[in-house]
Amino acid sequence: MTDSPALAASASSRKLAEKPYDFSRKYWLFALPAVIVVLSVIVFPWLFTVFMSVNDWKIGGGMDFVGLDNFRTLIADERFRESLFITIYFTILAVIIPIVLGTVAALVFHREFPFRGLLRTIFVMPMMATPVAVALVWKMMFHPQLGVLNYLLSLVGISPSEWVFSTSTVIPTLVMVEVWHWTPLVMLILLGGLAGMPTEPYESAKIDGANSWQMFRFITLPLLWPYIMIALVIRTIDALKVFDIIFVISEGGPGTASETLNIFLYLQAFQFYKIGYSSAVVVIFFTIIVALSLVLLYVRQKTKWNA
C-alpha cells in the first residue's frame, strides 16, 4: 500500500513521456498578455517610427512619402554631425571616469574599517535621487554669481569658473554631475564581484611573497574584469541616452555646445515640429545604440571565466 502513490506517479510520468507534446492545447493563452504588451509598447512604436522616417511630416500638415531623403539631409546636416560628436565625447567621459572611480571605491569599501557601513550608505545616496532633482540642485550650484561652487573656489584662492555657461567647460561640467550621480552604481556592481571572489588565490600569492599591487594586477583585476564589463555596458547605454540632466541644466547650450543627439532630437520634434526628420534621427540613433551594445556584449562574452 505504501508503494502505490509512487507507482502511480511513475506510471503517470511514463505516459506523459510517451505522449507527444500537444501544441493544440491553449497554453499560449498564458503568454498572450505579454505578447500583446510587447507588440503594443515596443514593436508597434518602432515600426511606426520607421514609417514616419521615410515621410515628410510636420505637425499640422500633410504627410508626403520622401523615401531616404530625410536620412540624406540628416547626414549632410552639420548640426547633426556636431551633436553626434558631442554625444560621443560626453559618453566616453561619462563612462570611463565612473568606471575608474567606482573600481577604486569598491576596493576601498571592500576592506574592513570603522564606520564602513555608514560611509558606504552615504556614498550610495546620490544614486537614489531622481535625475531632474539632481539637475536642479546642481544648476543652482553652478550659478556664476550666486552658486556655492564659485564661493568655495574663492575660499581657496581659485578664480571662479563659468561652469555650464562656457562652451569650453559645459561638457566636463555635465560629466561631473553624471559621475557624481552614477559612480555608486558601478561601485555596487563591483562590490558584488569582490564579495564572490575565491580566497585561495590570495592565500597562495601571499605564500609566494606577492605584494598588494601584484595581487591586484594578477588576481583581483582579472577576476573582476567580467563585472567591470557589465558596468561598462550599463553605463555606456545609460550615458548615450542621457537627456534630463543635460536639458534641465544647460538646455543644450550655450549655443549648441552641449546639444547631444537626444537634445537635437527633442528640438527637431517639439520645437521645429519636424516629425519625419526627427524620426530619422531616432532610427539612426537606435541603430548606433544597438550596434554598440552588440559589440560590448560580444566583448563581455569573451571575458567569461569559470569560477
Buried (B, 14 or more C-beta within 10 A) or exposed (E): EEEEEEEEEEEEEEEEEEEEEEEEEEEEEEEEEEEEEEEEEEEEEEEEBBBBBBBBBBEEEEEEEBEEBBBEBBEEBEEBEBBBEBBBBBBEBBBBBBBEBBBEBBBBBBEEEEEEEEEBEEBBEBBEEEBEEBBBEBBEBBBBEEBEBBEEBEEEEEEEBBBBBEBEBBBBBBBBBBBBBBBBBBBBBBBEBBEEBEEEBBEEBEEEEBEEEEBEEEBBEEBBBBBBBBBBBBBBBBBBBBBBBBBBBBBBBBEBBBBBBBBBBBBBBEEEBBBBBBBBBBBBBEEBBEEBBEEBEEEBEEEEEEE
